[in-house]
Amino acid sequence: MQLSVTGRGVELDSVLRGHIAERLGAILGKYFRTAIEAHVVFSKEAHLDRADISLHIGRRIVVNAVASASDLPAAFDAAAERLGKQMRRFKRRLRDHRSRPGGVEIGRSEGLEQEAQEENPDGAFAEEADRKERA
């Protein structure tokens, strides 16, 4: 993974850079194997420090997170927490989408079929049942 850390109007030290690499590696290891690139930008916003994280995971998959706090490590940690939450939700959507064939919930469709058979035990349509009664 290519990692770039930029400070706009703020000075960054090597300890913070190490913390960023370690934390992003842990988040990626938890949800996805690798990422293509990551950009972390720190800037000053009034009396707060702002952290912008942009993570390019795969083809057309980019996850962004922004947070502000009173100091740089706290701003990064808040943004990393948001990034982790977004990745968890994205991974869950991928997993849930693949487990449901046709996008229909399996338990719900089985219940509807049982209700239809209870109404008409023959398995015939209502119109056919009315024709049989009339004849």
N, C-alpha and C positions, 0 to 999 in steps of 0.2 A: 504494500500500500504506500502510495506517495502521500506524505503529510506535509502541508505547508502551514506555518503559523505566522501570522502577520499582526503587527501592532501599529495602529494608527493613532499617533499622539500619545502612546504609552510605551514604556520600555519593558521588554520581556526578558526574563532570566532563564537559565538552563534548567533550573529546578521545575519551573512551570512547564517548560517544553517537555520534560520527562514525564511529568504528571499527565499531560495531555496525551502523549503517545501511549502511556500505560492504560489510561481510562478508555480511550477509543478502542484500543486493542481488546480490552475486556468486554466492551459492549459488542464489538463485532464477533468475537469468539462465542458469545452467548447466542446470537441470533443468526448470523451468516458466517460463512467461512472466511471470506476475504472481501476486500473493497478495492476499487480501482484507485480512488484518491479521496483525500479529505482536506478541507480548507477550514481553518479556524482563524477568525479575524476578531481582534480586540480593539475597541475604540472607547473614547471618553464621551459620555452623554450627560451634559450638565454636571451634577455631582455624583453620578453613577458610572460604573464601568459596564460595558456591554460586550457580550460574547456572541458571535455568529458562527454556527457550525454548519457546514455543508458537506454531506457525505455522499459520494457517488458509488453506489453499491454494485450496480450492473447496468446492462443495456436499458436505457430510459428509466432508471430507478435512481432518484436523487432524494435524499431526506435532509431537510433543513430544520434547524432549531435556533431560537434566539432567546437570550435571557439577560437581565440587568441585575446588578447587585452592587454593594458598596466597595468590594474589592475584586480583583481579577480571578483568583481561584474560585471564589464563591459564584461569580457569574458563569464561569466555565462549568462548574459542577451542576448548576441549575439547568444550563443549556444541555449538558450531557444527559441529565435525568430526563428531560423532555425528548431528546433524541432516542434514548432507550425505550421510552414509552411508545413513541411513534413506530419504531422498528418492531416492537412486540406486537402492536396492533396489526401492522402490515404482514408480519409472519403468520399471525393467527388468521387473517383474511385469506392468505394463500393456502394455508392448511385446511380451513373450513370449506373453501371453494372446491378444492380437489376431492374432499371426502363425500360431497353430496352430488350424486349423479343427476345431471339435468337441472341443478339448482333447486330441486324440490326436497323438502325435508322428509326423510324416509318415514319417520314415525307418524307424521301427519297424513301422508298419502295412504298408509295402511289403515289408519282409522277411518278414512273416508270410504275405502272399499268395503270395510266391515259394515258401516252404516248403510250403504247401498244394498248389501246382501240381506241385512236384517229387514229392510223395508220390503224387499221383493225376494223371498227365498228361492224362487224358481230361477232367478238370474235373468228373467225376461224384463223387457222394458214396460213401463206403466201403460203405454198405449196397447201393447199386445195383451196385457192382463185385462184391460177394459174390453177388448174385442172378444176374448174368451168368455167373459162374464155375460156379454150380450148374446152370444150364440147359444 
